[in-house]
Amino acid sequence: MSPAGSHGQPVRPAAPVIVPTLEQQKVLLRISAQRERIRERRAARFLAQQQTLDAGNPGASDSLILQGVAFAKQHPVAVAAVAAAAMALGPRRLVRWMGVALPWIVRLRR
């Protein structure tokens, strides 16, 4: 019969304590330092995003359509040039190139 704990469960022996070697300890310290750098970088990025939003950056959280409208209002000549180029390309080429460009735009949006 094996020894049982207070709830009828068998008692397991304690896990042996593993002492890392000097080389392993150096690696563990480097890993710890890297994790700390990553945490600091994430915190800094989050803080910068919050400051951008708090600074009243127009359109920072708006949808892509609203950002496009705001861009068109700020840069009418550029929008006219893009519209003229789109008309010169024709609808078939425009649809083909949007099939290529739209995934890039969505990926850059993230």
C-alpha positions in Angstrom: 0.0 0.0 0.0 1.4 3.4 -1.0 1.3 6.4 1.3 -1.7 8.7 0.7 -2.2 12.4 1.2 -5.1 13.9 3.1 -7.5 13.5 0.1 -6.6 10.0 -0.7 -4.2 11.0 -3.5 -0.8 9.4 -3.6 2.0 11.7 -2.3 4.6 12.5 -5.0 8.2 13.2 -4.1 9.3 16.8 -4.6 10.9 17.5 -8.0 14.7 17.7 -7.8 16.2 21.1 -7.9 18.1 21.8 -11.1 21.0 24.2 -10.7 22.0 25.7 -14.1 25.6 25.7 -15.1 27.5 29.0 -15.6 26.9 28.9 -19.4 23.2 28.1 -18.9 22.9 30.9 -16.4 24.4 33.4 -19.0 21.9 32.2 -21.6 19.0 32.6 -19.1 20.2 36.1 -18.3 20.4 37.1 -22.0 16.9 35.7 -22.5 15.6 37.7 -19.5 17.2 40.9 -20.8 15.7 40.3 -24.2 12.3 39.8 -22.8 12.6 43.0 -20.8 13.7 44.9 -23.9 10.7 43.6 -25.8 8.3 44.6 -22.9 9.8 48.1 -22.9 9.5 48.4 -26.7 5.9 47.3 -26.6 5.1 49.8 -23.8 6.8 52.6 -25.7 4.9 51.8 -28.9 1.6 51.7 -27.0 2.4 55.0 -25.3 3.3 56.6 -28.7 0.0 55.3 -30.1 -1.9 56.8 -27.2 -0.1 60.1 -27.5 -0.9 60.2 -31.2 -4.6 59.6 -30.5 -4.6 62.1 -27.6 -2.9 64.8 -29.7 -6.0 65.0 -31.8 -4.5 63.4 -34.9 -7.5 63.7 -37.3 -8.5 60.4 -38.7 -6.3 58.2 -36.5 -9.1 55.9 -35.7 -11.4 56.6 -38.6 -12.3 54.0 -41.3 -10.3 53.8 -44.5 -13.1 55.5 -46.4 -13.2 58.5 -44.0 -9.4 58.7 -44.2 -9.6 58.7 -48.0 -12.1 61.5 -48.0 -9.9 63.5 -45.6 -6.9 62.9 -47.9 -8.9 64.0 -51.0 -9.9 67.3 -49.2 -6.3 67.9 -48.2 -4.7 67.0 -51.5 -7.1 67.7 -54.4 -4.4 67.9 -57.1 -3.0 64.5 -56.2 -6.5 63.0 -56.3 -7.2 64.6 -59.7 -3.9 63.2 -61.0 -4.8 59.7 -59.8 -8.3 60.0 -61.2 -6.9 61.0 -64.6 -4.4 58.1 -64.6 -7.3 55.7 -63.7 -9.4 57.0 -66.6 -6.4 56.7 -69.0 -5.8 53.1 -67.9 -9.4 52.0 -68.5 -11.7 50.0 -66.3 -10.3 46.5 -67.2 -6.7 47.4 -66.2 -7.9 49.4 -63.2 -9.8 46.4 -61.8 -6.8 44.2 -62.5 -4.4 46.5 -60.7 -6.8 47.0 -57.8 -6.7 43.2 -57.4 -3.0 43.6 -56.8 -2.9 46.8 -54.9 -5.8 46.2 -52.5 -4.1 43.4 -50.6 -1.1 45.6 -50.1 -3.2 48.4 -48.8 -5.0 46.2 -46.4 -1.7 44.7 -45.2 -0.2 48.1 -44.7 -3.3 49.2 -42.8 -2.6 46.7 -40.0 
